[in-house]
């Protein structure tokens, strides 16, 4: 049995994939928007995009974007159109965790970008992480190329970073979905940032996944009331593994994500033709 706050619908949908993460203490400073390039900026030789999942990565458009710190951010793009989704990965891997689900979203009509945070996968190595700027870079890439409406979905570490990015990015995102979010990871504080959110937020966690249901509820409680939704499902699975679980809980999670995207990525009235 799941616990739901605000309206969420449970309907099934199939799939399968991967998981895990956690951390500690304060959000980064907001920086100006980055420049985005389709070529690497780093002089260091980088591995191919999707180095650990080349077969999946090459089914999309592989990219090297450049963030505000002049670091190369590896990314893969699937789909097309005005409705965008950015996928932020967990701490135990890379964009590869998201790629099968990214292709599912693309088939549903979304333009999807999955990326490697700097210091992970095929992005530039760095000791000073640029989590917020990496997400901003992927969002800017979509917005500058004909996809004005964007929701960011993050899992575990990526969920924490997505909440903080959603509170900082201007113009605001159209929504943020945080799956199994730690309140603090690598000194980035999602619970504190949630107070400043100006965009709809959906928090998801498994009730048997340690304290992550409590973490999700705490961040939910910190979020402005009119913007927040919460789904706690009966599952021990974490992050991306929860999204793609072949179970009733997994189906509930996918249905809640589908409903959120459908509600918040509709064309604005100014772009809708009437007769």
Secondary structure as UniProt FT lines:
FT   STRAND          3..5
FT   TURN            49..52
FT   HELIX           54..57
FT   TURN            58..59
FT   STRAND          61..66
FT   TURN            68..69
FT   STRAND          72..78
FT   STRAND          83..88
FT   TURN            91..92
FT   HELIX           95..98
FT   HELIX           99..107
FT   TURN            108..109
FT   STRAND          111..115
FT   TURN            118..119
FT   TURN            121..122
FT   HELIX           131..143
FT   TURN            144..146
FT   STRAND          149..155
FT   HELIX           157..168
FT   STRAND          175..179
FT   STRAND          184..185
FT   TURN            186..187
FT   STRAND          188..189
FT   HELIX           190..194
FT   TURN            195..196
FT   STRAND          201..206
FT   TURN            207..208
FT   TURN            210..211
FT   HELIX           212..222
FT   HELIX           225..227
FT   STRAND          228..233
FT   HELIX           240..243
FT   HELIX           248..264
FT   HELIX           269..271
//
